[in-house]
Amino acid sequence: MHAPNPFLAGAGAGAMPGDLDAMHVDASEIAMPFPTYAMAWTAAHDRPGLLALGSFVSANSAPGGAWTSRAPSRSGAAGSAASGSTAQAAPDRLCIVEHDGGARIASVAEVALPYPATRVQWAPAAAASTRVLATAGDYLRLWRLHDHGDPAAPDGDGGPHLSMEALLANQAKADLVAPLTGFDWNAAAPHLVVTCSIDTTCTVWDVNSSQAKTQLIAHDRDVFDVGFAPGTADIFASVGADGSVRLFDLRALEHSTIIYEHPQSAPLLRLAWNRQDPNYLAVLAYESHTITVLDVRRPSLAVAELAGHTTCVNAAHWLPHNSGYLVSAGDDGQVLVWDVAQPTRPPAAPSSGGGTAPAPTYAPVLSHVPHPMGAEVENLAVSPVTDWVAVSCDMQVKLLRL
């Protein structure tokens, strides 16, 4: 059963054209010395090209290597840009690169991580400093990127580098470290970060004091993702191995609201809020080829099912400046752009005998295969400032401008 799609009335329609011929993809490429999973673009308007990358080192990847990059122009002519060599051969790393919007991609700084980062995120634009970022793995760690000549840097006038600002750990469970599967930084209240863990809990942190404000049992099983509702300091959603999407309000934590349960109780791995219209969020189920779009005002029913990938979907994000558009990536090697406001077949009216009307169907308005061999696309990151999208596939990170 599907809920009516209010996008069909025109709400949320973005400025992006629906005609494939009117859309294009510019691409820049970074050849990485390791597999990359966690990625995030900065929210800083003064340096919008800063991109954080977290390695995901496997037994078959080399611990060290050099940065290389090339950026085809719109006409397809190849350009190149030199970049710095890696600073240390650590098991896993957090790396910062900077893209100038054209052909140049430079390595800025990097630091060792004890475990692969499950997520990385820069501080929101409203934060006191947009040079701070966080990583989740064993713990939540806060880092600061020091620019060249930063007097506050530990080494004075040294070059750009990362230093750890804080390690946030629940002291009551310091001897039992449950891996963090994700986190989200509150854009409306930048002192708040919520994390989720395989121990069934979500924890809300005050990053100014490095203290946990509250911890709650959020699901019956592992929690895989969490995110604050846009424009609020109080409401967040989570998804987990029990197949449910749950909504929490920090002002009334004695109960939560289950707004969706997967029909086959499949684990739900990821969620993505629509930053332009906080009534909508997208969720991904384990090994699913489709993306489920939900409306929090209509619990239990899906607004849309986006079926275009031929294998499992790994990531989905709404485009920040076009509220009806969503970009996804999957094991089939495709990056797809969807217009949720324009189904290819609108829902039919219910029959006179009653029953449920057929759901609308959707087709992607843009399809791109970033790797020439069709390698799986493990993750993607959408810039909140520019029109660039980063995708990770094989040993490469592709930067796509839609």
N, C-alpha and C positions, 0 to 999 in steps of 0.2 A: 504494500500500500504506500502511496506517495502523497505528500501534502501538495496543495496548489503552490505554484511557483510565482511569488509576487514580483519577481524580476520581469515576468511577462507583461506586467502593467507599465513597464518602463522605469521602475525604480532601480537605481544602481547601474544604469547603462553607462559604460565608459566611453572615452573618446577614441579608443583604438578601433581602426577600421575592421570590418568583418570580411573584407575581400582579400583573399590570399595574395592576389597580384599586387595589392597595395601595401603588403607587409614584407619585411625582409629581416635577415639576421646578419649582423656583423659579428665576426668572431675573432678573439685573440686567444692564444694558447700558451699555457705554461707546462713545460715538461718537468714533472716532479721526480725527485729521487726516491719517493716512497708513495704508497697508496695514501690518498687523502679522503677523509670523511667529513669531519666537522668543518663548517665554513660559515663566515658571517661578514657582511659588508658593514662599514661604519655608518653611523647616523650623523657624522660631522659634516657640515656643509662646507667648511673651509678646506677639507681634504677628503672629498667623497670617494676617492679611488682606493682607500685603505681597505684591504681584505685580509681577514684572519683565517688561517688554514691549520687544521689539526691533523697530524699524521695518524695513520692506522697501520702500523708496521706488522707484517706477517713474517712467517719463517722464510718466505721466498723473496723478501725485499731487502735491498742493501741498506745498512744503517746510515750511510753518508752519500753525498753526491753533490752535484752543482746545479744551480738554477739556470735554466735556459728558457727562452720565450721567443715566440714569433707571432706576428699579428698581420694576417692578410688584410689588405685594404678592401673597400667595398667592391672594387673591380676584380679582386682576387690576387693581386700582386702581393708577394710575400715581403714583409718587413722583418726586422729583427731588433732585439734589444739585449744588451749585455746586462748581467745581474751578478750580484755578489755570490761568493761561494758560501756553503753552509758553515756555520761556526763550530758545530760540535756534532759528534756522532753519538747521539743519544738514542735509546730504544724508541722513544716517541718525542715529538716536538710540536710546539706551537710556533707557527711562522707568520710573519706579517709581510705582505707584499703590497705594492702600490701601483695602480694602473692610472695612466694619465688620460685615459679616454681615447687614446690613439694607438700608436704602435709600441709605446714604452711600458714595460712591466718590470719593476725593480724590486729586489729583495731589500727589506727595511730592517728587520730584526727577527731573532728567533730565540727560543729558550727550551730547555729540556723539560719533558713531562714524564712522571713515573708510569703513567698508564695512558692509553689512547683517550683523547677527549671525545665523550659522547655528544657534547654540544659546546659551541663557543658563541658568545654574543657580546657585542660592544654595549657600553652604557647608552641609554636613550638620549635623544637630543636635549631633553630637559634636565639632564644630570649636571652636576657641578663641573664635571670634566668629561668630554667625549673621548679622551685618550685612555680611558679605563675600559677593560674588558674582563670577561669571566669565562672560565672553563669548568666543565663538570666531568667527573670521572670517578675516582675514589672519594674525593672531596670537592667542594666548590672553592675554587681559587680565583682571587681577584688579581689582575695584572695591570700595570701602567706602562704605556708606551712613552718613553722619554725621547723628545726630539733632540736634534743636534744642538749642543750648547745649553741644554736645560739646566739652570742652576739648581733645581731641586733634585736632579738625578744623583744617584749614589756615587757616581764617579765624576761628578762635576761637569766638565766640558767634553766628556766623551761623546762618541757618536750615538746615533739612535739605538736604543736597546729596550728590552723589557725587564721590569723588576716586579716581584710579587708583592702586592700590597697586603693581602690577608689570605688566610686559609680558614674557611668556615667549617667547623665540625661540631656536631652535637656531643658535648662532653659527657652526657649521660650514657651515650653508647659509643664512647671512644674506642672501646676494645672490640666492637662489632661493626666493622665498616661495610655497609651494604652499598654496592655501586649505585651511583646516580645515573639514571637513564636520560634525564633531560632537565631543563630549567627554563624559566622565562623572567625577563627583567621588566618591571612595571613601568611603562612609558609615562603614565599619569602621576605616579608616585615613585620617583627613581631610587628611593632608599629601600624599596621592597624587591626581593627576588624570591620566587617560589621554585623549589626543586622537587623532583619525584625520584622514587627509588624502587628497587626490586623487593624491598621489605614491606611493601603495601602502603607506605606513607608518603605524604607530601609535607614539606617543611617550608614555612615562610620565614625569610631572613630579613633582618635590618642590616644592610651592608654598611651603614654609617657606624654602627656599634659592633658589627661582626657577631651579632647575637641572634639566636633563633627566637622569633616572636611567638610562633606556635607550630606544633607538629600534630598531624592528625592521621588516623588510619583512613585512607581514601578509598581503597578497593579491597575486594576479597583476596585478590592475588596481586602479582607484580604490577606496578604502575609504570607505564612506558613513556608517557608524554604529559605535559602540563602547559597551560598558557593562560595569562591574564586576559580578560575581555578588554578590548580597546576602549579607552576613555574612562576607565574606572580603576580605583585603587582597591576595590574590595572583592570583585568577582573573578574567579578563575575556573577553568574546566580541566578535567584530566581524563585520560583513557588508559585502559590496562588489559591485562591478560584475561579478565573476566568478561570481556566483550562489551563493556558499558562505557558510555560517556556520562560523566558526573559533573554537576555544577555546584560550586561552593561559594559562600558569601562569608567573608571574614567577620562580618557583623553578627552572624548567626551560625556558628560552626557546629551547633548541636545536631544539625541534620544537613543532608545534601539532597540534590534533586537529580535523579537519573533521567536524562533527556533522550537517551537512545540506547538500545541494546541490539547487538548484531543478531540477525535472525537465526544464525547457526552457532551463536556464542563464540565466534572466532575472536582471537585476541585482536584488539585495536592498538596499532603501533604508534600512530602519529595523528596530531590534530593541527589545524591551521585556522586561526581566526581571520575573518575579513576585516582588515584595518579601516576600510572606508564605511562599512556597514556592519556593526558588531552583532547584529542579529544572526549572522551566518557564520558557520564554520565547516570546514571539510575534515573528514577523518579517513584514515587508511587502515584496512584490515590486513592481517597476516596472509601473505600469499595471494592477495586479491588483485584482480586485473582492473578493478574499478575504483573510483573515488566517490565517496558518499558525501553529499552536501546536506547540511542540517540547518533548520531554522529554530532557534531556541524558543521562539514563541509557539511552536507547534511540536511539542515533545513527541517522541516515539516514531515519527514519520520522516522519511527522507524527502527533501525538496527535489533532489536530482541524483541520478546515478550516472557518472561520466565513464563510459566504456569505450576506450580507444586503444589502450595498451593491450598487447598480446600476451604479456607475462606480468608478473607482479609489479605493482607500483611502489616505488621506494620513497618518493617525496612529492609534496604538493604545497604550493604557496599561492596566495592571492597577490595579484599585482597591486602595488600600493597606490597607484594613481588612477586605476581603472577598476571600480568596485565590482563589476560583473565578470572580470577576467581572472583566470586561474591558470597557473603553469604547473606541469607535473613531469616527472621523470621516472623511468623504470628499467627493469632488467632487459627489456627488448631493445635498449639502446636509444630510445626516442625521448625527446623533450617535446611535449605537446602544450599548446595554448588553447584554452577553452573559453568560450563566451557563454556564461551561464544564463545570460539574459536572452539568448537567441537559440532555442532548441531547433534542431534540423527538422523535427516533426513535433508540432505542439500537441499537448494532451487532447485526446478526443473527449467529447461529452459523454457522460454515463449513458448507458442504454436505458430504454424506457422501462426495462424490467428491474432496474436498480443495479447494484453492484458497484465496483470500483472502476473509475475511468482508467484507461491505459496511461502509463506514465509517458512524459515527453522523452524523446531521444535526442542525444547530442552527438555531434562530431567535432573534433578539434578544428579550429580555424587556422592553425599553423602547426606543422610538424617539422622537426629538425633532428637529424642524427649527428651529434657532435663528434663522434669517433668514426674514422673511415672504415673500421672493421666492425662497427656496430657493437662495441663493448658496452657492457651494462653501465647504466648511469646510477651511481649509488646515492647521490645527494645533490641538492641544489640550494642556492642562496640568492634571494632577491634583494637588490639594493633599495633601501627606503628613500634614497636621495636622487639617484640617477635611474636610467632605464636599462641598466646592466644586470644580467643574471649569471651567476657562477655555477657550473656543474662539474662534478667529479666523475671521471670514468677512466678505468684502467690506471695508468700512471700519469694521467694528465688532468689538468683543470682547464676547462674552456670557459672563457668569458664571452657571453652572448649579449648583444644589444638588440632588443626586439623593436 
